[in-house]
Amino acid sequence: MPELTQDLPPNLTVPDSANSLTGPQKSAVLLIALGTETASEVLRSLSDHEVEEISIAIAQMRSVSSEVVEEVFLEFRDLSMARDYIAQGGANFARDVLEGALGNRRAEEIMMKVEAAMEVSAFHLLQTVETSQLTNFLQNEHPQTAALILAHLNPRKAAAIISNLPEDRQRQIMYRLATMGKTSPELLQDIEDVIREQIGSVFGAELSATGGIDKVAEILNTVSRSSERSILEGLREEDAELATEIKNLMFVFDDLIQLADHDMQRLLQEVEQKDLALSLKAVGDGLKEKVFSNVSDRVAETIREEIELMGPVRVSDVDEAQRRILDVAQELEEREEIILSGSEDQLI
């Protein structure tokens, strides 16, 4: 395995073992070795604070030997195994399996690291549980419990879960998430007990969760357009004013008309032309002209012809094409390459 090197100042420390690295530095080594594409996918699933810490570590990484890289990979593998075993049968089950595979000493070292990490956030383990498992788990839980759990998840994972729940459950859960404030320690303890029983994990005591309309808007910006509309309609039946507040915080496809021309041009460089043509099939003339004015005459004419030759298309196909373009827009905004701004007067 080759060394990882960066053209950075020579006074930066060169680690001689994985044990000398901090958590963010180990993550940096792992992501550099995995490559840009995979690293970008991983970073998108982390919190802003985690991304900042790891990005700083990557920037400061001067060189890492192949031996250290291998140590980091092996530690990552072992910790991942431990988390999987904990999710299957709890901490005791994980310890027994690891002792059989790696020996008592190594198993204990791994379990100490896993349990220490889990004590930082009681719901940290939920991020490692399969989305399908969590979806099944939340099917039968009280909407308030489900809302509290979603509040702890990465928005993309939360969006995948809520999209697979029945519409009435979506409305109930998202309404409670939107109206959630600070959660009492007593309720959190009850939720801990439920999770400990169902997932088989050991959690720490320092818990807090804040939901609110910002969290709901963040999740709805990630779900499919059909799920987004269904959930908003359900919320509107429950509380029209609340639904309006959430909608005003969201960035939807029609809001692309608000982009500055240079931002629109940057976005159009990254999207597939077939997605662009399909997504424009069901929008107003204003947004179409906004797009056409930011591409060459030849490209604009090609897109117009594609739209005309397309014939009838399924609404779900248009929704998915628009969602893919919004995903690109949000990624560019996260990289601070464009600026998005939500609409304040659109509610359909």
N, C-alpha and C positions, 0 to 999 in steps of 0.2 A: 504494500500500500504506500503511495507516494506521500512525501511530507506536504503539509499545508503551509503555504507561505503567502505573505502579503507584503507589498511595498510600503512599509510603515517605518517610522523612526527606529533606529537601531537600539535605543535605550529601553524598549519594551521587553518585559520579562518573557523568557522562553521556558515554558513548563517542562519539567523533566519526568513527571509522572501524573497520572490521573488524580491521585490523592492531593496534589498541590493545587488543583483547580477548584474554583467555586462552582456552585450549581449553574449560574448563567454561563460561565466559561465552558463547562462540559456541554451545555446545550449548544453553544457557539461552535465547538469542535464538531459535534454531531451534524449540525446543519450545514456547515461548510463542506464536510465530507459527502453529504447527501446530494449536494448540488443546488443550484438556484431555484429550479422549478419546484422540487420537493420542499425545499426550505420555505418558499413563499406560501405553499399550501399549509405548512405547519404553523407559520407565524400568523396566518389569518384566523386560526382557531384559538389564539392566545389573547389575554387581556392587554390593554395598552401598556400597563406597567411592565408586564413580562416581556413584551416586544421591545420596549425601551431598554431594559436591562440586558437582554440578549444581543440587541443591535450594538450596544456599547461594547460588549464583550467581543463581538465579531470584529468591530473596528479596531480594537486593541490587540487582536490576535496576530502576533508577528510570525511565528512558525511553530508547528507542532510535529513531533516525530511520528512516524508510522506506528511505533510501539505505543505511544500515548493514545493515538487515535483508536487502536485496537482495544486498549484498556477501557476507553469510554464506551465503545460499542458493546463490549462484553457486560459492562455494568448496566447499560441501558437494557440489554436483553434480559439480564437477571431481574431487574426491577420490574420490567414489563411482565415477565412470567409471574412474579409474586403478586402483582395487582390482578392479573387474570385469575389466579388461584383464589385470591381473597374474594373476588366477585362471585366465584363459583360456590365457595363453601365457608368463607370467613377466614379470620387470621390463623386460627389453629390448624385448619385444613391446609392453608398455604404453607405454614411452617413445616408440617409433616411431609408434604410433597417435596419441598425444597431440601429438607434434610435427607430424604431418600435419593434425590438427584445430585446434590452438591456437597453433602456432608453437614454435620451440625454447625461447625464454626462459620462456614460461608453462608449457610441458611440464616443463622442468627444475625450476621452482619447485614444481609439484605433486608430482613424483616425489621430491623432497627431503623434503617433508612426509610423504608416504606411507611412505617408507623409514624416516624417523626414528620415526614412530609404530610401525612394525612391529618396530623394534629394541627397543621397550619390552617386548614379549611375543612370543616366537617363534611362538606358536600363534594370535596375534591374527587373522591372515588367515582362519583356519578359521571364525571367526564370520561371515564374509562369504560363504562358499561355500554354495551351495544345499544344503538338507538332503538332497535326492535324490542329489546328487553325492557327498556325504560317505557316505551309506548304501551306495552302490555301491562306493565306495573301501574301506570297512571290511569289506565282504563277504568280500574275499579276503586281508585282512591278518591277521597273527597276533593272537590274542586279547589278548596283552599290549600290542601296539601299539595296537589298537583301544581298550583300556581307558585307556591313557595319553592318547590323543586325547580321549576322552570326558571325562576329568578336567579338560581345559582348556576345555570348552564350557559355555555357559549350560545349566542343568538342563533347561529347556524344549526346547532344541534337542537336547540329548543324549537326552531322553525320546522325541522324535519319531523319532530315528535308531534307538534300540534297539527301539522298537515295530515297526519295519519289517524287522527282521532275523529269520531263522529261530530257532525256539525253542532249538535246541542252541547256536547262536551267542550268543543272549542269555545263557544260563546260563554259558557259558565266559567271556564278556567281563565280566559283572557279578561273577562270582566273583573274577576277577583284580583288578577295580576295588576290590572290598570288602577284599581282602587286600593292596592296594598301599600301600606306605609311601613314603619318600623314594626318588626315582629317581636312579640313578647318572648322572653326566655322560656316561659312555661310551654308555649306552643312549639317553640323550636325543640324543646326536649321531647315533646310528644312525637314530633316528626322524626327526630333521631331514633326513637324507639322503633318506629315503623320501619325505617330504612335498615336499622341494624337487624331487625327480625327478617326482613325480606331479602336483603342483599348480603347480610352476613359480614359486617365490617365494624371496625373500631373507630369512633369519631371523637374529636376533641370537644372542648366545652365552649370555646370562644366563637360563638355564632352570631351572625346578624344577616338580615336580608332586607333590601328595600326594593319594592316593585315600582309601580307607578306607570304613567302613560309613556314615559320615555322608553322603558323596557319593552312595552307592548309595541310601540312604533318600530323599535329596533328589530324585534322578531318579525313583525309583519313586512318589513322591508326585505326580508330574506325568503319568505314563503312564496309559493306559486301565486300568480295573479288570481286564479280561481279561488284558492283558499283565502287570500287577502280579502277579496270581495265578500265571500261568505261570512268570514269572521266579523268584518266591519258591519255588515247588514245585521248580524245577530246582536252585536254590541249596540247598534242604533236602536233596535227594538227594546233593549234593556235600558239604555240611557243615551238619548240622542246627543246631548251636549258633550258627554264623554267621548262618543264616537267622533264628533267634530274635532275635539282637541287632539285626539290621536291622529286623525287624518292630516291635520295641519302640520304635525311633526314628521310625517312620512315624506319620502321622495318617491314619486311614481313616474312612470314612463312619460306621461304628458308634460311633466315638469322639466324635461330636457330642453323645452323651448326657452327656458330661462337661462341656459348656459351662455356664457360669453362666447363669441365666435372662436377665439383661440382655444377655449376648452372643448367646444364641440369638434373642432378640427382634430384635436388630440384624441378625443374619444373615437372618432370615425376611423382613425388610423389603426385602431385595435380590434374593431368589430368585423365579423364576417359579412360580406356583401349580401349573401343569401338571407342571413338573419335580419339585416337592415331592411331589405325589401319586404320580407314577411311581416316585420314589426310595424312597418308604415302602412300596411294594408288597411288597418282599422283606426287610423288617427286622423285628426283634422288637417285641413290644408295649411294651417299656420305652422305646425311642426314639420310637415313635409317640406315646405319652402325653407324653413330654418336649416334642415339637413341639406337640401339641394344647393343652397347658397354657400355652403361650406365645403363643397366638393367641386371638382372640375366639371365643366359642361358635359364632357363625354361620360363621366361616371354618373352624373345626374340623369342623363338620357338613358343610360343602361338600366339604372334602377327603375325609372318610370316604365320602361318596356317590360322589365321583370314583373312589376306589379300588375300591369295590364294583362300579361300572358298567364298570370298565376291562376286566374279563375277563382271559384269559390274555395275558401280554406276554412279549416276548423278553428273555432275561437281558441281552443286549447293550444293549438300550434302557434297562433299569434302570441298568446300569453307567454309561452315558453321562450319564444324568440325575444320578446321584450324583456323577460326576466334575465336572459343571458346578457343582453346589452346593459341592463342595470347593474348586473354583477360586475361587468367590466368597468362601468362608471364608478362604482363604489370602491373597486380595487385601486383605480387611478386616484381617487380622492384620498384613500388611505396612504398612498405613496406621495401625497401632496403634489400631484401633477395637474389636477384640475380642482375646481371648487364647485360643489353642488349646493343648491339652496332649495328648500322645500316650498311648495305652494301653500298659501294661506287661505285661499278662497275656493278650493276645489273639494267638493263632497258629492259623490255620486251615489 
